């Protein structure tokens, strides 16, 4: 495979309440989002930030900072701040199906009020998923998904891209996070001396399981603020890759690896954040996304 394109996905994962009470995490959330909004406004090179697939974080933030609502809306409308489709990230196997539906209904309403919903069913930290997950996504007009746990470890589950078909026959194009999950790029240093070794480990993990040319690199972690030097990190990564970089997309850079070439195209649905290949190996059940019909964009 040649001409790899890596996509830096700046994000955070935020439990509203976990090993600390909700109030303690809320006291961290407000300054984190204060800083993020200011950085997005000040630095055009910092193109976008994925706000963990849930709108409740902005609900909590705006309760403390109602005067920032206009700033939030401006960033959401321009796809700089990506939110939803969930209201709150659920444990998908414990709540009822009705709870999951209402969760997405609330998320859709909040996201539209603030400027637009991310059209990727994002489940980065659920401990397993119901068989109707693709059906649930399609009921809400979502054709793409990202998940981590609940997939992998069995024969045929070694790659990163799948077509997952639900019991009713409807399917989603699914990107599976690597074994290190959404934190795989969190420790990449924006330091020219230390980055090559760190990047080589991340790159090898991602490329070895890649089904196509487009490879997301998630840069973030639990309750972390945005990477402090994301644009500098991107520029240093560009220097490490031999191919001419594609600077037009900002957070995207091109790389190369010898091997079989796959026919890929950018699959975008509405406000989808990830760029994924569509035409790969022959498909079947939840296998690598093969010969799929491209959705309209």
C-alpha positions as CSV (number, residue, x, y, z in Angstrom):
1,X,0.0,0.0,0.0
2,X,1.4,3.4,-1.0
3,X,0.5,7.0,-0.3
4,X,-0.8,6.6,3.2
5,X,-2.7,9.5,4.6
6,X,-2.8,10.0,8.4
7,X,-5.5,12.1,10.0
8,X,-4.8,13.6,13.4
9,X,-8.0,13.5,15.4
10,X,-7.7,15.9,18.3
11,X,-10.1,14.8,21.1
12,X,-10.8,14.2,24.7
13,X,-12.6,11.4,26.5
14,X,-14.7,12.7,29.4
15,X,-16.5,10.7,32.0
16,X,-19.0,13.0,33.7
17,X,-18.6,11.1,36.9
18,X,-16.1,8.2,37.6
19,X,-13.3,8.0,40.2
20,X,-14.2,11.5,41.3
21,X,-17.7,12.9,41.8
22,X,-19.4,14.9,39.1
23,X,-18.6,18.3,40.7
24,X,-14.9,17.5,40.7
25,X,-14.8,16.6,37.0
26,X,-17.0,19.6,36.2
27,X,-14.4,21.9,37.8
28,X,-11.9,20.5,35.4
29,X,-14.2,20.6,32.4
30,X,-14.8,24.3,32.5
31,X,-11.2,25.5,32.3
32,X,-10.4,22.8,29.7
33,X,-13.2,24.1,27.4
34,X,-12.3,27.7,28.1
35,X,-8.8,27.0,26.8
36,X,-10.0,24.9,23.9
37,X,-12.4,27.6,22.6
38,X,-9.6,30.3,22.9
39,X,-7.1,28.1,21.0
40,X,-9.6,27.3,18.2
41,X,-10.4,30.9,17.8
42,X,-6.8,32.0,17.8
43,X,-5.1,29.3,15.7
44,X,-6.5,28.5,12.3
45,X,-4.0,25.7,12.0
46,X,-5.9,23.9,14.8
47,X,-8.7,22.8,12.5
48,X,-11.1,20.8,14.7
49,X,-11.7,19.0,18.0
50,X,-13.8,16.0,18.6
51,X,-15.8,16.4,21.9
52,X,-16.2,12.8,22.7
53,X,-19.4,12.1,20.8
54,X,-21.7,13.5,23.5
55,X,-23.4,16.9,23.9
56,X,-23.8,16.8,27.6
57,X,-20.3,18.2,28.1
58,X,-21.4,21.5,26.4
59,X,-24.6,21.5,28.5
60,X,-22.6,21.3,31.6
61,X,-20.1,23.9,30.4
62,X,-22.7,26.4,29.3
63,X,-24.4,26.2,32.7
64,X,-21.2,27.7,34.1
65,X,-20.4,29.9,31.1
66,X,-23.7,31.0,29.5
67,X,-21.9,34.0,28.0
68,X,-19.8,31.6,25.8
69,X,-22.8,30.1,23.9
70,X,-22.3,32.3,20.8
71,X,-18.6,31.2,20.7
72,X,-19.6,27.6,21.0
73,X,-22.2,27.9,18.2
74,X,-19.8,29.6,15.9
75,X,-17.3,26.7,16.3
76,X,-19.9,24.0,16.0
77,X,-21.4,25.5,12.8
78,X,-18.0,25.6,11.1
79,X,-17.2,22.0,12.2
80,X,-14.3,23.2,14.3
81,X,-15.9,21.7,17.4
82,X,-17.5,18.4,16.7
83,X,-20.2,17.1,19.0
84,X,-22.9,14.4,19.3
85,X,-24.6,12.3,18.2
86,X,-25.1,11.0,21.8
87,X,-26.5,13.1,24.6
88,X,-24.2,11.1,27.0
89,X,-22.0,8.1,26.1
90,X,-24.0,5.1,27.3
91,X,-23.1,1.6,28.5
92,X,-24.9,0.1,25.5
93,X,-25.7,-3.4,26.9
94,X,-27.3,-2.4,30.2
95,X,-29.9,0.3,29.3
96,X,-33.0,-0.6,27.4
97,X,-33.3,0.0,23.6
98,X,-35.7,2.8,24.4
99,X,-33.1,4.5,26.5
100,X,-30.5,4.4,23.7
101,X,-33.1,5.8,21.2
102,X,-34.0,8.7,23.6
103,X,-30.3,9.3,24.2
104,X,-29.7,9.9,20.5
105,X,-32.9,12.0,20.2
106,X,-31.7,14.3,23.0
107,X,-28.2,14.4,21.5
108,X,-29.6,15.3,18.0
109,X,-31.8,18.1,19.5
110,X,-28.9,19.6,21.5
111,X,-26.5,19.4,18.6
112,X,-28.8,21.0,16.1
113,X,-29.5,23.8,18.6
114,X,-25.8,24.5,18.9
115,X,-25.0,24.2,15.2
116,X,-25.0,20.7,13.9
117,X,-24.4,17.0,14.7
118,X,-21.5,14.8,14.1
119,X,-22.8,12.1,11.7
120,X,-20.6,9.3,13.1
121,X,-21.9,7.0,15.8
122,X,-19.0,7.3,18.2
123,X,-18.8,4.6,20.9
124,X,-15.1,4.8,22.1
125,X,-15.5,3.3,25.5
126,X,-18.6,1.1,25.8
127,X,-18.0,-2.5,27.0
128,X,-19.6,-4.2,24.2
129,X,-22.4,-3.3,21.7
130,X,-25.9,-4.6,20.8
131,X,-26.4,-6.4,17.5
132,X,-28.8,-3.6,16.5
133,X,-26.1,-1.0,16.7
134,X,-25.9,-0.5,12.9
135,X,-29.8,-0.3,12.8
136,X,-29.8,2.3,15.6
137,X,-27.3,4.4,13.6
138,X,-29.2,4.2,10.4
139,X,-32.5,5.1,12.1
140,X,-30.8,8.4,12.9
141,X,-29.4,8.9,9.4
142,X,-25.9,7.8,10.4
143,X,-23.8,5.7,8.0
144,X,-20.4,5.6,9.8
145,X,-19.3,4.5,13.2
146,X,-16.3,4.2,15.5
147,X,-15.9,1.8,18.4
148,X,-13.2,0.1,20.5
149,X,-14.1,-2.6,22.9
150,X,-16.3,-5.5,21.9
151,X,-14.5,-6.2,18.6
152,X,-11.2,-7.9,18.0
153,X,-9.3,-10.9,19.2
154,X,-11.0,-13.4,16.9
155,X,-9.9,-14.7,13.5
156,X,-10.9,-12.2,10.8
157,X,-10.9,-9.3,13.3
158,X,-7.4,-8.1,12.8
159,X,-8.0,-5.0,10.6
160,X,-9.4,-1.6,11.2
161,X,-12.3,-1.2,8.8
162,X,-15.5,-3.2,8.6
163,X,-18.9,-3.2,7.2
164,X,-21.2,-4.1,10.1
165,X,-24.7,-5.3,9.1
166,X,-27.5,-5.3,11.6
167,X,-30.3,-7.9,11.9
168,X,-32.5,-5.9,9.6
169,X,-29.9,-5.9,6.8
170,X,-28.9,-2.2,7.2
171,X,-25.2,-1.5,7.8
172,X,-22.6,1.0,8.7
173,X,-19.0,1.6,7.7
174,X,-17.1,1.0,10.9
175,X,-13.6,2.1,12.0
176,X,-12.2,0.0,14.8
177,X,-9.9,1.8,17.2
178,X,-6.5,0.0,17.8
179,X,-5.6,-2.0,20.9
180,X,-4.5,1.2,22.7
181,X,-7.8,2.8,21.9
182,X,-8.4,6.5,21.6
183,X,-5.2,7.2,23.6
184,X,-2.8,5.8,21.0
185,X,-1.4,9.2,20.0
186,X,-1.8,11.0,23.3
187,X,1.8,10.8,24.3
188,X,3.3,11.9,20.9
189,X,5.7,14.7,21.8
190,X,6.1,17.8,19.8
191,X,9.8,17.5,20.1
192,X,12.1,16.8,17.2
193,X,14.4,14.6,19.1
194,X,11.9,12.4,20.9
195,X,9.1,12.2,18.3
196,X,10.7,9.8,15.8
197,X,10.9,6.8,18.1
198,X,7.4,7.5,19.6
199,X,5.9,7.9,16.1
200,X,7.5,4.8,14.8
201,X,5.7,2.7,17.5
202,X,2.3,4.4,16.8
203,X,2.8,4.2,13.0
204,X,3.7,0.5,13.0
205,X,0.6,-0.4,15.1
206,X,-1.7,1.6,12.8
207,X,-0.3,0.6,9.5
208,X,0.0,-3.1,10.2
209,X,-3.8,-3.2,10.7
210,X,-4.8,-0.7,8.1
211,X,-7.3,-1.9,5.4
212,X,-6.8,1.3,3.3
213,X,-4.8,4.4,2.8
214,X,-6.7,6.7,5.3
215,X,-5.5,6.1,8.9
216,X,-7.0,8.1,11.8
217,X,-4.5,8.9,14.6
218,X,-6.4,9.8,17.8
219,X,-4.6,12.4,19.9
220,X,-6.2,12.7,23.3
221,X,-7.0,10.8,26.5
222,X,-9.2,10.6,29.6
223,X,-10.0,14.0,31.0
224,X,-7.1,15.6,29.0
225,X,-7.1,19.1,27.5
226,X,-6.2,19.4,23.8
227,X,-2.7,18.5,22.9
228,X,-0.7,21.6,23.8
229,X,1.3,21.7,20.6
230,X,-0.9,20.0,18.0
231,X,0.1,22.1,15.0
232,X,3.8,21.8,15.8
233,X,3.3,18.0,16.2
234,X,1.7,17.9,12.7
235,X,4.5,19.8,11.2
236,X,7.1,17.5,12.8
237,X,5.3,14.5,11.5
238,X,5.3,15.9,8.0
239,X,9.1,16.0,8.2
240,X,9.2,12.3,9.2
241,X,7.2,11.1,6.2
242,X,8.9,10.8,2.8
243,X,6.0,11.8,0.5
244,X,5.1,15.3,-0.3
245,X,2.6,16.4,2.4
246,X,-1.0,17.4,1.7
247,X,-1.2,20.6,3.6
248,X,-4.7,21.6,2.3
249,X,-6.5,19.7,5.0
250,X,-4.4,21.1,7.9
251,X,-4.4,18.0,10.2
252,X,-3.7,15.6,7.3
253,X,-0.3,14.5,6.1
254,X,0.8,11.9,3.6
255,X,3.1,9.0,4.0
256,X,4.1,5.9,2.1
257,X,4.6,2.2,2.4
258,X,5.4,-0.4,-0.2
259,X,2.8,-3.0,-0.9
260,X,-0.5,-3.6,-2.6
261,X,-2.4,-0.4,-3.7
262,X,-6.0,-0.2,-2.8
263,X,-8.7,1.9,-4.4
264,X,-9.9,4.4,-1.8
265,X,-12.1,7.4,-1.7
266,X,-13.1,9.9,1.0
267,X,-16.4,8.8,2.5
268,X,-18.2,11.8,4.1
269,X,-21.7,11.9,5.4
270,X,-22.9,15.3,6.4
271,X,-20.6,16.3,9.2
272,X,-18.6,13.1,9.4
273,X,-15.1,13.7,10.8
274,X,-13.2,10.6,9.7
275,X,-12.1,9.9,6.2
276,X,-12.2,6.2,5.3
277,X,-11.7,4.0,2.3
278,X,-14.7,2.5,0.6
279,X,-13.5,0.0,-2.0
280,X,-11.3,-2.7,-0.5
281,X,-11.4,-6.5,-0.4
282,X,-14.5,-8.6,-1.0
283,X,-17.0,-8.2,1.8
284,X,-19.2,-10.4,3.7
285,X,-20.5,-10.1,7.2
286,X,-18.6,-7.8,9.6
287,X,-15.5,-8.0,7.5
288,X,-13.3,-5.3,6.0
289,X,-15.5,-2.8,4.1
290,X,-15.4,-4.2,0.6
291,X,-16.8,-3.0,-2.7
292,X,-19.3,-0.9,-0.8
293,X,-21.5,1.6,-2.6
294,X,-20.3,5.1,-1.8
295,X,-22.8,7.2,0.2
296,X,-23.8,10.6,-1.3
297,X,-21.6,13.5,-0.3
